[in-house]
């Protein structure tokens, strides 16, 4: 099992000066209990095979609340921005931010309904006392070979932190259904489209600091990330306009965010622009955690892992098949630290 973080004796404040946490978490099927006739959500209804009811829903919300609160405790401050995926609608997002341990953060929501057939979306939570939102937009994913393809949008928002311009995107790239190789063209298309978005943002204002985050369904070493998105590994060799991959080094060391067939993948990724990685514009820059080895961080509280059985050492998920596990997610949350 990967090592777990310790939380003993830690507390959280509204904000630690000049330290900002930007996080991403795959919420693993955060559905409400209501059947939406326009999507395939019947599995997560009281009459569905998972017997998804109010007790299970609020247990799930409480678990997710605890994870984000513990990320805040571990870092001494609530995340300034939290990107999420696998959420059904705005209702579940409103329920999440209203949870008592998160209420002090005062999170606001950026969300658009996407065309995904199951009805799952991506979303942002942001703290208006830290991130000054100026605008947002949902970009339809374009896969040239599949003009009618329905999937999650690329959700973008832009604004300022301490007066410095930031542009952020959260995404959930297409799964490996049908096999990694056979489905790669969909993720390659997503990587290429997000690269085009980054290039247009930097062309308009080279001082803008970019953070892309999401469940990419590919590892940092896969072509969709390295070639089509163009996320580079060596921070010291970046030039203006480059994108940097803070998680690639830890993935090469065997660390990851989800387990499959006794191996770890790192699908939950965050990519940043060169000017944020190296601090070449403005005062805010990417930094390592105290005593941290990497610029990317995976949150590994011990309670997030299965303790026994066939999946011992795997993330403790909500369901195994239709058996309720009272768990959290099949993915680990990730985060970056930005300091002045």
Legacy VTK file of the C-alpha trace (Angstrom):
# vtk DataFile Version 3.0
C-alpha trace
ASCII
DATASET POLYDATA
POINTS 340 float
0.000 0.000 0.000
1.143 3.552 -0.645
2.055 5.491 2.490
-0.729 7.474 4.156
-0.646 11.023 5.475
-1.001 11.741 9.191
-3.626 14.209 10.398
-3.116 14.163 14.158
-3.190 17.581 15.790
-3.747 19.588 12.619
-6.250 22.406 12.301
-7.675 24.497 9.476
-8.005 28.246 9.154
-9.837 30.331 6.583
-6.601 31.135 4.796
-2.863 30.791 5.323
-1.242 33.966 3.945
0.382 33.555 0.534
-0.363 29.819 0.366
-3.019 28.449 -1.949
-4.207 24.878 -2.451
-5.685 23.856 -5.807
-7.235 20.395 -5.716
-9.040 17.862 -7.896
-11.126 14.863 -6.861
-13.126 12.306 -8.816
-16.280 12.004 -6.691
-17.128 8.591 -8.209
-20.787 8.712 -9.163
-22.211 11.407 -6.911
-25.824 11.029 -8.021
-28.950 12.217 -6.290
-31.745 9.675 -5.753
-34.144 11.126 -8.346
-34.628 9.468 -11.721
-33.840 11.880 -14.551
-35.813 10.743 -17.630
-33.273 12.346 -19.978
-30.215 10.383 -18.765
-29.232 6.820 -17.925
-29.179 7.288 -14.151
-31.574 4.495 -13.170
-28.749 2.578 -11.495
-28.577 5.293 -8.824
-32.220 5.402 -7.781
-34.058 3.669 -4.927
-35.496 1.113 -7.343
-32.234 0.554 -9.198
-29.786 -2.326 -8.667
-27.769 -0.315 -6.149
-30.879 0.635 -4.115
-29.479 4.164 -3.984
-31.399 5.972 -1.244
-31.127 9.042 0.997
-29.079 7.236 3.644
-26.442 6.145 1.126
-26.460 9.551 -0.576
-25.831 11.480 2.627
-23.265 8.943 3.773
-21.431 9.572 0.493
-21.680 13.346 0.942
-20.325 13.093 4.468
-17.403 10.984 3.306
-16.479 13.445 0.563
-16.846 16.327 3.000
-14.380 14.644 5.364
-11.799 14.165 2.612
-11.805 17.810 1.540
-11.826 18.991 5.140
-8.816 16.787 5.893
-6.959 18.142 2.862
-7.647 21.557 4.376
-6.452 20.447 7.812
-3.320 18.873 6.383
-2.402 22.080 4.553
-3.734 24.533 7.128
-6.200 26.137 4.706
-9.248 25.223 2.623
-8.530 24.670 -1.070
-8.890 27.926 -2.958
-10.202 25.949 -5.941
-11.537 22.397 -6.126
-12.278 20.708 -9.432
-14.495 17.619 -9.411
-15.931 15.097 -11.848
-18.614 12.383 -11.853
-21.278 14.664 -10.376
-24.831 14.424 -11.649
-26.129 17.983 -11.412
-26.037 21.283 -9.578
-28.259 19.916 -6.798
-25.570 17.538 -5.545
-23.000 20.347 -5.722
-25.235 22.611 -3.619
-25.683 19.824 -1.077
-21.924 19.320 -0.927
-20.952 22.944 -0.259
-23.641 23.149 2.433
-21.970 20.413 4.505
-21.045 21.873 7.910
-17.292 21.248 7.775
-17.062 23.023 4.429
-19.417 25.920 5.101
-16.660 28.180 6.531
-14.911 28.131 3.141
-17.899 29.855 1.511
-17.501 27.906 -1.722
-19.293 29.001 -4.861
-20.003 26.773 -7.863
-19.218 26.810 -11.574
-21.227 24.152 -13.386
-22.874 23.497 -16.741
-24.955 20.476 -17.735
-22.952 18.402 -20.202
-24.252 16.101 -22.962
-22.893 12.943 -21.306
-25.356 10.079 -21.714
-25.220 9.116 -18.020
-25.710 12.715 -17.004
-22.381 13.083 -15.186
-20.627 16.439 -15.300
-17.503 18.231 -14.171
-17.560 21.281 -11.915
-15.517 23.826 -9.964
-15.821 25.012 -6.403
-13.987 28.244 -5.663
-13.547 30.583 -2.730
-14.509 34.133 -3.738
-12.292 35.567 -0.992
-9.284 34.092 -2.819
-10.224 33.617 -6.468
-11.852 36.595 -8.165
-13.965 34.961 -10.864
-14.218 36.912 -14.114
-15.878 34.360 -16.373
-16.475 30.728 -17.288
-17.292 28.626 -20.331
-18.043 24.990 -21.140
-16.268 23.707 -24.266
-17.813 20.757 -26.095
-15.197 18.071 -26.679
-14.572 17.679 -30.395
-13.558 14.239 -31.656
-13.245 14.562 -35.446
-13.869 10.847 -36.063
-17.088 10.955 -33.990
-19.025 14.159 -34.773
-22.009 13.112 -32.611
-19.958 11.924 -29.639
-21.594 12.734 -26.275
-19.262 13.155 -23.335
-18.259 15.555 -20.587
-17.416 19.150 -21.460
-14.095 20.855 -20.833
-15.110 23.402 -18.209
-13.042 26.581 -17.987
-12.993 29.566 -15.682
-10.743 32.572 -15.416
-10.050 35.304 -12.911
-7.407 36.547 -10.505
-5.572 35.469 -7.362
-3.819 38.379 -5.640
-4.321 40.376 -8.813
-2.533 37.837 -11.033
-4.463 36.352 -13.991
-5.315 32.646 -13.843
-7.067 30.366 -16.321
-8.261 26.959 -15.132
-9.954 23.983 -16.735
-11.431 20.786 -15.328
-12.074 17.780 -17.536
-12.964 14.104 -17.530
-11.538 12.490 -20.646
-13.078 9.449 -22.281
-12.655 6.085 -20.596
-10.652 3.137 -21.877
-13.841 1.210 -22.663
-13.051 -1.137 -25.526
-9.352 -1.126 -24.688
-6.675 1.488 -24.162
-5.357 1.442 -27.725
-8.761 1.353 -29.416
-10.053 4.311 -27.393
-6.858 6.410 -27.372
-7.973 8.650 -30.251
-10.692 10.151 -28.037
-8.228 11.154 -25.332
-5.721 12.329 -27.922
-8.405 14.630 -29.312
-9.074 15.983 -25.821
-5.387 16.633 -25.259
-5.053 18.441 -28.590
-8.117 20.584 -27.920
-6.889 21.597 -24.474
-3.495 22.474 -25.947
-5.253 24.770 -28.421
-7.122 26.395 -25.548
-3.870 26.958 -23.635
-2.130 28.423 -26.669
-4.980 30.856 -27.331
-5.019 31.978 -23.686
-1.275 32.610 -23.624
-1.369 34.359 -26.999
-3.915 36.810 -25.593
-1.936 37.393 -22.379
1.393 35.607 -21.819
1.228 36.467 -18.103
-1.836 34.281 -17.549
-1.103 31.281 -15.350
-2.818 28.085 -16.473
-3.926 25.103 -14.401
-5.545 22.120 -16.118
-6.956 19.355 -13.911
-9.058 16.260 -14.306
-9.442 12.527 -14.629
-7.625 11.972 -17.915
-8.089 8.191 -18.034
-4.469 8.166 -19.166
-1.181 8.302 -17.286
1.240 11.255 -17.478
3.488 9.241 -19.800
0.772 8.454 -22.367
0.720 10.205 -25.778
-2.494 12.116 -25.009
-0.691 13.967 -22.222
2.925 14.115 -23.421
2.397 14.607 -27.149
-1.098 15.974 -27.808
-1.370 18.161 -24.700
2.394 18.666 -24.723
2.962 18.440 -20.954
6.714 18.343 -20.349
8.589 16.519 -17.618
11.686 18.612 -16.932
10.760 21.803 -15.091
14.229 23.274 -15.591
14.046 23.029 -19.374
10.700 24.786 -19.831
10.423 27.852 -22.031
7.665 30.447 -22.246
4.431 28.860 -23.477
5.294 25.330 -22.340
3.105 23.181 -20.110
4.560 21.258 -17.172
3.512 17.871 -15.729
4.065 17.933 -11.925
2.918 14.311 -11.438
4.991 12.467 -14.030
8.005 11.901 -11.777
5.976 10.315 -8.980
4.134 8.120 -11.470
7.469 6.818 -12.747
8.311 5.935 -9.132
5.225 3.710 -8.942
2.758 6.090 -7.272
-0.777 6.575 -8.470
-4.356 7.586 -7.769
-6.278 4.423 -8.670
-5.506 0.721 -8.747
-6.326 -1.833 -11.409
-5.140 -5.448 -11.563
-2.673 -4.825 -8.737
-1.005 -1.899 -10.508
-1.322 1.839 -9.908
-2.353 4.351 -12.557
-2.198 8.109 -12.205
-5.227 9.285 -14.181
-5.995 12.193 -11.830
-3.614 14.807 -13.091
-2.885 18.515 -12.986
-0.903 20.393 -15.635
0.406 23.952 -15.273
1.934 26.596 -17.505
5.636 27.411 -17.432
5.100 30.828 -15.854
3.379 29.197 -12.862
5.866 26.336 -12.629
8.880 28.654 -12.581
7.363 31.946 -11.452
8.557 33.843 -14.527
5.584 36.231 -14.442
4.167 37.707 -11.253
4.964 36.537 -7.733
2.855 33.362 -7.408
4.504 30.066 -8.311
4.214 26.321 -7.898
5.924 24.965 -4.790
6.576 21.649 -3.085
4.921 20.688 0.165
7.072 20.960 3.263
9.494 18.023 3.084
7.810 17.063 -0.188
9.682 15.218 -2.933
7.413 16.258 -5.785
5.487 19.274 -7.019
2.369 17.139 -7.386
0.618 15.809 -4.285
-1.684 12.814 -3.761
-3.757 12.883 -0.580
-3.546 9.457 1.080
-5.349 9.425 4.396
-5.345 5.856 5.733
-9.152 5.672 5.821
-9.234 6.041 2.028
-7.835 2.522 1.564
-9.553 -0.859 1.680
-8.241 -2.655 4.796
-9.060 -6.272 3.975
-10.349 -8.700 1.399
-9.680 -9.069 -2.304
-9.118 -5.350 -2.784
-6.957 -4.726 0.258
-4.749 -1.699 -0.375
-7.011 -0.342 -3.133
-9.019 2.879 -2.755
-12.116 2.268 -0.616
-14.900 2.935 -3.085
-18.629 3.468 -2.645
-19.691 0.190 -4.269
-18.089 -3.036 -5.366
-20.555 -4.195 -7.991
-23.890 -3.479 -6.271
-22.572 -4.021 -2.735
-22.441 -0.784 -0.743
-19.028 -0.317 0.887
-19.675 3.005 2.679
-16.520 4.207 0.949
-15.241 7.378 -0.649
-14.112 7.005 -4.262
-12.180 4.664 -6.499
-9.732 7.547 -7.029
-7.430 9.465 -4.693
-7.618 13.274 -4.616
-4.688 15.324 -5.870
-3.554 18.873 -5.242
-0.940 21.517 -5.975
0.471 24.233 -3.732
0.999 27.790 -4.911
2.969 30.281 -2.828
4.260 33.812 -3.133
LINES 1 341
340 0 1 2 3 4 5 6 7 8 9 10 11 12 13 14 15 16 17 18 19 20 21 22 23 24 25 26 27 28 29 30 31 32 33 34 35 36 37 38 39 40 41 42 43 44 45 46 47 48 49 50 51 52 53 54 55 56 57 58 59 60 61 62 63 64 65 66 67 68 69 70 71 72 73 74 75 76 77 78 79 80 81 82 83 84 85 86 87 88 89 90 91 92 93 94 95 96 97 98 99 100 101 102 103 104 105 106 107 108 109 110 111 112 113 114 115 116 117 118 119 120 121 122 123 124 125 126 127 128 129 130 131 132 133 134 135 136 137 138 139 140 141 142 143 144 145 146 147 148 149 150 151 152 153 154 155 156 157 158 159 160 161 162 163 164 165 166 167 168 169 170 171 172 173 174 175 176 177 178 179 180 181 182 183 184 185 186 187 188 189 190 191 192 193 194 195 196 197 198 199 200 201 202 203 204 205 206 207 208 209 210 211 212 213 214 215 216 217 218 219 220 221 222 223 224 225 226 227 228 229 230 231 232 233 234 235 236 237 238 239 240 241 242 243 244 245 246 247 248 249 250 251 252 253 254 255 256 257 258 259 260 261 262 263 264 265 266 267 268 269 270 271 272 273 274 275 276 277 278 279 280 281 282 283 284 285 286 287 288 289 290 291 292 293 294 295 296 297 298 299 300 301 302 303 304 305 306 307 308 309 310 311 312 313 314 315 316 317 318 319 320 321 322 323 324 325 326 327 328 329 330 331 332 333 334 335 336 337 338 339
